Amino acid sequence: MRILHTMIRVSDLEATKRFYTEALGMKVLREKEYAEGKFTNCFIGYGDEAEHAVLELTYNWGKSDYTLGDAFGHVAIGTRDIRGACDRVRALGYRVTREPGPMKHGSTVIAFVEDPNGYKIELIERG
């Protein structure tokens, strides 16, 4: 078994796709509208779904507001250049909510950014 995808509901599909593709370097892998259900699914990620876990962005037509809740934590993404990634996020007008630095009680360098829907994305520096 392996994780296939994580689904998050989004209020603006185009703005969300721009964030994940432009700021975080993902690619749109596939997208489909479901007219009868009045929703669109868009799968994004860093590689083919056959080998990589991806994000499923679900846009429910006409729904523009969600309560994120307090049970969801974040999506984590590894990067070799955490400072460059944060600079790119900031330059594109998105929020860096925690600047790069060692995690509490550890030495791993992390940062947090926020997507247009308010979801937290943890960036973890990898060697």
NORMO-V25097 format. One record per pair of residues at least 12 apart in sequence whose C-alpha atoms are under 10 Angstrom apart, sorted by the first residue. I is the first residue (numbers start at 1). J is the second residue. If there is no record, write none. Layout:
# NORMO-V25097
i-><I & I>
j-><J & J>
This chain:
# NORMO-V25097
i-><2 & 2 & 2 & 3 & 3 & 3 & 4 & 4 & 4 & 4 & 4 & 4 & 4 & 4 & 5 & 5 & 5 & 5 & 5 & 5 & 5 & 5 & 5 & 5 & 6 & 6 & 6 & 6 & 6 & 6 & 6 & 7 & 7 & 7 & 7 & 7 & 7 & 7 & 7 & 8 & 8 & 8 & 8 & 8 & 8 & 8 & 8 & 8 & 9 & 9 & 9 & 9 & 9 & 9 & 9 & 9 & 9 & 9 & 9 & 9 & 9 & 10 & 10 & 10 & 10 & 10 & 10 & 10 & 10 & 10 & 10 & 10 & 10 & 10 & 10 & 11 & 11 & 11 & 11 & 11 & 11 & 11 & 11 & 11 & 11 & 11 & 11 & 12 & 12 & 12 & 12 & 12 & 12 & 12 & 12 & 12 & 12 & 12 & 13 & 13 & 13 & 13 & 13 & 13 & 13 & 13 & 13 & 13 & 14 & 15 & 15 & 15 & 16 & 16 & 16 & 16 & 16 & 17 & 17 & 17 & 17 & 17 & 17 & 18 & 18 & 18 & 19 & 19 & 19 & 19 & 19 & 19 & 19 & 20 & 20 & 20 & 20 & 20 & 20 & 21 & 21 & 21 & 22 & 22 & 22 & 23 & 23 & 23 & 23 & 23 & 23 & 23 & 23 & 23 & 23 & 23 & 23 & 24 & 24 & 24 & 24 & 24 & 24 & 24 & 24 & 24 & 24 & 25 & 25 & 25 & 25 & 26 & 26 & 26 & 26 & 26 & 26 & 27 & 27 & 27 & 27 & 27 & 27 & 27 & 28 & 28 & 28 & 28 & 28 & 28 & 28 & 28 & 29 & 29 & 29 & 29 & 29 & 29 & 29 & 29 & 29 & 29 & 29 & 30 & 30 & 30 & 30 & 30 & 30 & 31 & 31 & 31 & 31 & 31 & 32 & 33 & 33 & 33 & 33 & 34 & 34 & 35 & 37 & 37 & 38 & 38 & 38 & 38 & 39 & 39 & 39 & 39 & 39 & 39 & 40 & 40 & 40 & 40 & 40 & 40 & 41 & 41 & 41 & 41 & 41 & 42 & 42 & 42 & 42 & 42 & 43 & 43 & 43 & 43 & 44 & 44 & 55 & 64 & 65 & 66 & 66 & 67 & 67 & 68 & 68 & 68 & 72 & 72 & 73 & 73 & 73 & 73 & 74 & 74 & 74 & 74 & 74 & 74 & 74 & 74 & 75 & 75 & 75 & 75 & 75 & 75 & 76 & 76 & 76 & 76 & 76 & 76 & 76 & 76 & 77 & 77 & 77 & 77 & 77 & 77 & 77 & 78 & 78 & 78 & 78 & 78 & 78 & 78 & 79 & 79 & 79 & 79 & 79 & 79 & 80 & 80 & 80 & 80 & 80 & 81 & 81 & 81 & 81 & 81 & 82 & 82 & 82 & 82 & 82 & 82 & 82 & 82 & 82 & 82 & 83 & 83 & 83 & 83 & 83 & 83 & 83 & 83 & 85 & 85 & 85 & 85 & 85 & 86 & 86 & 86 & 86 & 86 & 86 & 86 & 87 & 89 & 89 & 89 & 90 & 94 & 94 & 94 & 94 & 95 & 95 & 95 & 95 & 95 & 95 & 95 & 96 & 96 & 96 & 96 & 96 & 96 & 96 & 97 & 97 & 97 & 97 & 97 & 97 & 97 & 98 & 98 & 98 & 98 & 98 & 98 & 98 & 99 & 99 & 99 & 99 & 100 & 100 & 100 & 100 & 101 & 101 & 102 & 102 & 103 & 108 & 108 & 108 & 109 & 109 & 109 & 109 & 110 & 110 & 110 & 110 & 110 & 111 & 111 & 111 & 112>
j-><51 & 52 & 53 & 52 & 53 & 54 & 49 & 50 & 51 & 52 & 53 & 54 & 55 & 56 & 43 & 44 & 45 & 49 & 52 & 53 & 54 & 55 & 56 & 57 & 43 & 53 & 54 & 55 & 56 & 57 & 75 & 41 & 42 & 43 & 54 & 55 & 56 & 57 & 58 & 41 & 55 & 56 & 57 & 58 & 59 & 68 & 117 & 119 & 41 & 56 & 57 & 58 & 59 & 60 & 63 & 64 & 65 & 66 & 68 & 117 & 119 & 56 & 57 & 58 & 59 & 60 & 63 & 64 & 65 & 66 & 115 & 116 & 117 & 118 & 119 & 57 & 58 & 59 & 60 & 61 & 62 & 63 & 64 & 65 & 66 & 116 & 117 & 57 & 58 & 59 & 60 & 61 & 62 & 63 & 64 & 65 & 116 & 117 & 40 & 41 & 42 & 57 & 58 & 59 & 60 & 61 & 116 & 117 & 59 & 115 & 116 & 117 & 57 & 59 & 115 & 116 & 117 & 42 & 43 & 44 & 57 & 115 & 116 & 92 & 115 & 116 & 89 & 92 & 93 & 94 & 114 & 115 & 116 & 44 & 45 & 55 & 89 & 115 & 116 & 44 & 45 & 46 & 88 & 89 & 92 & 85 & 86 & 87 & 88 & 89 & 90 & 91 & 92 & 93 & 94 & 113 & 115 & 45 & 46 & 77 & 79 & 85 & 86 & 88 & 89 & 121 & 123 & 44 & 45 & 46 & 85 & 44 & 45 & 46 & 47 & 54 & 55 & 43 & 44 & 45 & 46 & 47 & 48 & 54 & 42 & 43 & 44 & 45 & 46 & 47 & 54 & 55 & 42 & 43 & 44 & 45 & 46 & 47 & 48 & 49 & 54 & 55 & 56 & 42 & 43 & 44 & 45 & 49 & 56 & 43 & 44 & 56 & 57 & 58 & 58 & 58 & 59 & 60 & 61 & 60 & 61 & 61 & 60 & 61 & 59 & 60 & 61 & 62 & 58 & 59 & 60 & 61 & 62 & 63 & 56 & 57 & 58 & 59 & 60 & 61 & 56 & 57 & 58 & 59 & 60 & 55 & 56 & 57 & 58 & 59 & 55 & 56 & 57 & 58 & 56 & 57 & 75 & 117 & 117 & 117 & 118 & 117 & 118 & 117 & 118 & 119 & 119 & 120 & 119 & 120 & 121 & 122 & 112 & 113 & 114 & 119 & 120 & 121 & 122 & 123 & 112 & 119 & 120 & 121 & 122 & 123 & 110 & 111 & 112 & 120 & 121 & 122 & 123 & 124 & 110 & 121 & 122 & 123 & 124 & 125 & 126 & 110 & 122 & 123 & 124 & 125 & 126 & 127 & 110 & 123 & 124 & 125 & 126 & 127 & 123 & 124 & 125 & 126 & 127 & 123 & 124 & 125 & 126 & 127 & 99 & 100 & 101 & 109 & 110 & 111 & 123 & 124 & 125 & 126 & 99 & 100 & 101 & 109 & 110 & 111 & 123 & 125 & 100 & 111 & 113 & 123 & 125 & 98 & 99 & 100 & 111 & 112 & 113 & 123 & 99 & 113 & 114 & 115 & 113 & 113 & 114 & 115 & 116 & 112 & 113 & 114 & 115 & 116 & 118 & 120 & 111 & 112 & 113 & 114 & 115 & 120 & 121 & 111 & 112 & 113 & 114 & 120 & 121 & 122 & 110 & 111 & 112 & 113 & 114 & 122 & 123 & 111 & 112 & 113 & 123 & 112 & 123 & 124 & 125 & 124 & 125 & 124 & 125 & 124 & 124 & 125 & 126 & 123 & 124 & 125 & 126 & 122 & 123 & 124 & 125 & 126 & 123 & 124 & 125 & 124>
